[in-house]
Amino acid sequence: MNIVREPESRFIKLRCPKCKNEQIVFGKSATTVKCLVCEKVISEPTGGKSRVKARVLEVLQ
């Protein structure tokens, strides 16, 4: 019997607090993620899960 673990990382849909643009980012990103419209930082790496600086709209499977 093989047990396959589900991945613990997810993609997250965020809304920029400045321009309200919706963007999908990786939950454990290794680089700083900026909004594609206004370039405000919306996610920062921490060595594990990213520090989110925007509103989380949805966690995608």
C-alpha positions in Angstrom: 0.0 0.0 0.0 1.5 3.3 -1.1 0.4 6.5 0.7 0.9 9.6 -1.4 0.9 12.8 0.6 -1.0 15.9 -0.6 1.2 18.9 -1.2 1.1 21.5 1.6 1.7 24.4 -0.7 -1.2 26.1 -2.6 -1.8 28.9 -5.0 -3.6 32.0 -3.5 -5.8 34.6 -5.2 -5.0 38.0 -3.7 -6.5 41.5 -4.2 -4.1 44.4 -4.1 -5.1 46.9 -1.4 -4.0 49.9 -3.5 -5.5 49.2 -7.0 -7.9 46.3 -6.3 -6.2 44.1 -9.0 -6.7 40.4 -8.5 -3.6 38.2 -8.9 -2.7 34.5 -8.3 0.5 33.9 -6.4 2.3 30.8 -4.9 1.8 30.4 -1.2 5.5 29.6 -0.6 7.1 32.0 -3.0 10.9 32.5 -2.8 10.9 36.0 -4.2 9.0 39.2 -3.5 5.8 39.4 -5.5 4.6 42.8 -6.7 1.2 43.8 -8.1 1.3 43.7 -11.9 -0.6 46.9 -12.2 0.7 49.3 -9.5 3.9 47.4 -8.4 2.9 47.5 -4.7 4.5 44.5 -2.7 1.7 42.0 -2.0 3.8 39.0 -0.8 7.2 38.6 0.8 9.2 35.4 1.3 9.9 34.3 4.9 11.7 31.0 4.3 8.4 29.0 4.5 5.0 30.4 3.8 5.0 33.8 2.3 3.9 36.9 4.3 0.8 38.2 2.5 0.2 41.9 2.4 -3.0 41.9 0.5 -6.5 40.5 0.9 -6.8 36.7 0.4 -9.8 36.1 -1.8 -9.5 32.3 -2.4 -7.1 29.4 -1.7 -6.9 27.3 -4.9 -6.5 23.6 -4.9 
